[in-house]
């Protein structure tokens, strides 16, 4: 389905504004995902657990991420995409803040699980809505959005390490900064226009069948146009061969008539 089918009601400015919001959200997501590594030791000290026990934080968050992606695939088909992205950003912000206040492994695990859930929804939602906005033209904008994710994941460990060094290892400050980063992203999501699901447009089954039929007809016309020169070439060749055969038969007939005439003349002279 082309972008004109469901995105022609958007102005180019509205598309770019929403795309900028999605890129910002994915950048923040990269920052949050990439920042856990440098925090892991400080988080262990805050929760009074060993580094070995802290390893469970990663699969717990990953399970939440997968669950969020699945849930996102369902809810973004039914509800406003902009509001769901706003909710996802606020959810990440809230549970990052709670993680900064956690001094028990159980509360930290729960916080990171829900960070994963909302992160999975945010990831699924931005990718889905970007395709709905741009349609067949989405490729460069999708690449740009994932570039921002890579940038966020790349600089996050550097920024987190610098913050921990300046804060004398106080992990709460780093988590609170990540939490605050999601607030302007949520506001940007809230003020941007939400794209409609492509199937929400008035495209009937008969229209789809007619479009397919027209496409097949166009293909047949194209095939006929392609083979017409070949047919004309074959016909011309056949006509030329027929003319040559006709000329050859005419020459044979003339030769026979000339021979008969000569024999007739010789016969008359002999008499």
C-alpha positions in Angstrom: 0.0 0.0 0.0 1.4 3.3 -1.0 1.8 6.2 1.4 -0.8 8.2 -0.5 -3.4 5.7 0.7 -3.2 6.7 4.4 -0.8 9.6 4.9 -1.9 12.2 2.3 -3.9 14.0 5.0 -0.7 14.9 6.8 1.3 18.0 6.0 5.0 17.5 5.6 5.7 19.6 8.7 3.4 17.3 10.8 5.2 14.3 9.5 8.6 15.7 10.3 7.5 16.9 13.8 6.2 13.4 14.7 9.3 11.8 13.3 11.5 14.1 15.4 9.5 13.0 18.5 10.0 9.4 17.6 13.7 9.9 17.1 13.9 11.7 20.5 12.0 8.9 22.2 14.3 6.2 20.7 17.4 8.2 21.7 16.2 8.3 25.3 15.4 4.6 25.0 19.0 3.9 23.9 20.3 6.0 26.8 18.3 4.0 29.3 19.2 0.6 27.9 22.9 1.4 27.5 23.3 3.0 30.9 22.7 0.0 33.1 26.1 -1.5 32.6 28.1 1.2 34.3 25.4 1.4 37.1 25.4 -2.3 38.0 28.1 -2.1 40.7 26.6 1.0 42.3 23.1 -0.6 42.1 24.5 -3.7 43.9 25.9 -1.6 46.7 22.7 0.4 47.1 20.7 -2.9 47.4 23.3 -4.6 49.5 23.7 -7.5 47.1 26.7 -9.0 45.3 27.6 -8.3 41.7 26.7 -12.0 40.9 23.2 -11.5 42.1 22.8 -8.3 40.1 23.1 -10.3 36.9 19.4 -11.2 37.1 18.5 -7.6 36.4 19.2 -8.0 32.7 17.0 -11.0 32.0 14.2 -9.5 34.2 14.2 -6.3 32.1 14.5 -8.3 28.9 11.3 -10.4 29.8 9.5 -7.1 30.5 10.7 -5.7 27.1 9.4 -8.7 25.2 6.1 -8.5 27.0 5.8 -4.8 26.3 6.5 -5.3 22.6 3.7 -7.9 22.4 1.3 -5.7 24.3 2.3 -2.8 22.2 1.5 -4.7 19.0 -2.0 -5.1 20.2 -2.9 -1.8 21.8 -1.4 0.4 19.1 -4.0 -1.1 16.7 -6.8 0.0 18.9 -5.9 3.2 20.7 -4.3 6.6 20.0 -0.6 6.1 19.2 0.5 9.5 20.5 -1.2 8.9 23.9 0.3 5.4 24.2 3.8 6.8 23.5 3.2 9.5 26.1 2.1 6.8 28.6 5.2 4.7 27.7 7.6 7.6 28.3 6.0 8.5 31.6 6.1 4.9 32.7 9.8 4.6 31.9 10.4 7.9 33.8 8.4 6.8 36.8 10.0 3.4 37.2 13.5 4.7 36.6 12.8 7.1 39.4 11.6 4.3 41.6 14.7 2.3 40.8 16.8 5.2 42.1 14.9 4.9 45.4 15.1 1.1 45.7 17.3 -0.4 48.4 16.0 -3.9 48.1 16.6 -6.4 45.2 12.9 -7.2 44.9 11.8 -3.6 44.4 14.7 -2.9 42.0 13.8 -6.0 40.0 10.1 -4.9 39.8 11.2 -1.4 38.7 13.4 -2.7 36.0 10.8 -5.2 34.8 8.3 -2.4 34.2 11.0 -0.2 32.7 11.4 -3.1 30.2 7.6 -3.3 29.6 7.2 0.4 28.8 10.5 0.4 26.8 9.1 -2.5 24.6 5.9 -0.6 24.1 7.8 2.5 23.1 10.0 0.7 20.7 7.1 -1.1 19.0 5.0 2.0 18.9 7.6 4.3 17.3 8.4 1.8 14.6 4.8 1.1 13.9 3.6 4.7 13.8 6.6 5.8 11.6 5.5 3.3 9.0 1.9 4.5 9.2 3.0 8.1 8.6 5.4 7.6 5.8 4.2 4.5 4.1 6.4 3.4 1.2 8.7 6.4 1.8 9.6 5.2 5.4 13.1 3.8 4.7 15.3 6.8 5.3 13.3 7.9 8.3 13.4 4.5 9.8 17.2 4.4 9.4 17.5 7.8 11.0 15.4 6.8 14.0 17.5 3.7 14.6 20.6 5.8 14.2 19.4 7.9 17.1 18.9 4.7 19.1 22.5 3.8 18.4 23.7 7.3 19.4 21.9 7.1 22.7 23.2 3.6 23.5 26.7 4.7 22.6 27.0 7.8 24.7 24.9 6.5 27.6 27.8 4.6 29.3 30.1 7.6 28.9 27.6 10.0 30.4 26.6 7.6 33.2 30.2 7.0 34.1 30.9 10.7 34.1 27.9 11.4 36.3 28.8 8.7 38.8 32.3 10.1 39.0 31.1 13.6 39.7 28.5 12.4 42.2 31.0 10.2 44.0 29.2 7.0 42.9 25.7 8.2 43.9 23.6 6.1 41.6 20.4 8.0 42.4 21.5 11.0 40.5 22.2 9.1 37.3 18.8 7.3 37.5 17.0 10.6 38.2 18.7 12.2 35.2 17.5 9.4 33.0 14.1 9.7 34.5 14.0 13.4 33.8 15.1 12.8 30.2 11.8 11.1 29.5 9.6 14.0 30.6 10.2 16.3 27.6 9.9 13.3 25.3 6.5 12.5 26.8 5.4 16.1 26.3 6.5 16.0 22.6 4.6 12.8 22.1 1.5 14.4 23.6 1.5 17.4 21.3 2.2 15.6 18.1 -0.5 14.3 15.8 -1.4 10.6 16.1 -1.5 8.6 12.8 -4.5 6.5 12.0 -4.3 2.8 11.4 -4.2 2.2 7.6 -7.3 -0.1 7.8 -9.3 2.7 9.4 -9.6 4.4 6.0 -12.7 3.7 3.8 -11.1 1.0 1.7 -13.7 -1.6 0.8 -13.1 -5.1 -0.4 -14.6 -4.2 -3.8 -12.1 -1.4 -4.2 -9.2 -3.7 -3.4 -10.5 -6.3 -6.0 -10.9 -3.5 -8.6 -7.4 -2.2 -7.9 -6.0 -5.8 -8.3 -8.0 -6.3 -11.5 -6.8 -3.0 -12.9 -3.2 -3.9 -12.1 -3.6 -7.2 -13.9 -5.1 -5.5 -16.9 -2.3 -3.0 -17.0 0.2 -5.9 -16.9 -1.6 -7.6 -19.8 -1.5 -4.3 -21.8 2.2 -3.9 -21.1 2.9 -7.5 -22.3 0.9 -7.0 -25.5 2.8 -3.7 -26.1 6.0 -5.5 -25.6 5.3 -8.4 -28.0 3.7 -6.2 -30.7 7.1 -5.3 -32.3 8.1 -8.9 -32.3 4.9 -9.9 -34.0 5.3 -7.2 -36.6 8.9 -8.3 -37.3 7.7 -11.9 -37.8 4.9 -10.8 -40.1 7.3 -8.6 -42.1 9.7 -11.5 -42.4 7.0 -13.8 -43.5 5.7 -11.3 -46.1 9.2 -10.9 -47.5 9.6 -14.6 -47.7 6.2 -14.9 -49.5 7.2 -12.2 -52.0 10.5 -13.9 -52.7 8.7 -17.2 -53.3 6.1 -15.5 -55.5 8.9 -13.8 -57.6 10.7 -17.1 -57.9 7.5 -18.9 -59.2 7.0 -16.0 -61.6 10.5 -16.4 -63.0 10.0 -20.1 -63.4 6.7 -19.6 -65.3 8.3 -17.0 -67.6 11.2 -19.3 -68.3 8.8 -22.2 -69.2 6.8 -19.9 -71.4 9.9 -18.6 -73.2 11.1 -22.2 -73.8 7.7 -23.2 -75.2 7.7 -20.1 -77.5 11.2 -20.9 -78.7 10.3 -24.5 -79.5 7.2 -23.3 -81.3 9.3 -20.8 -83.4 11.9 -23.5 -84.2 9.2 -25.9 -85.3 7.7 -23.3 -87.6 11.1 -22.6 -89.2 11.8 -26.2 -89.8 8.6 -26.4 -91.8 
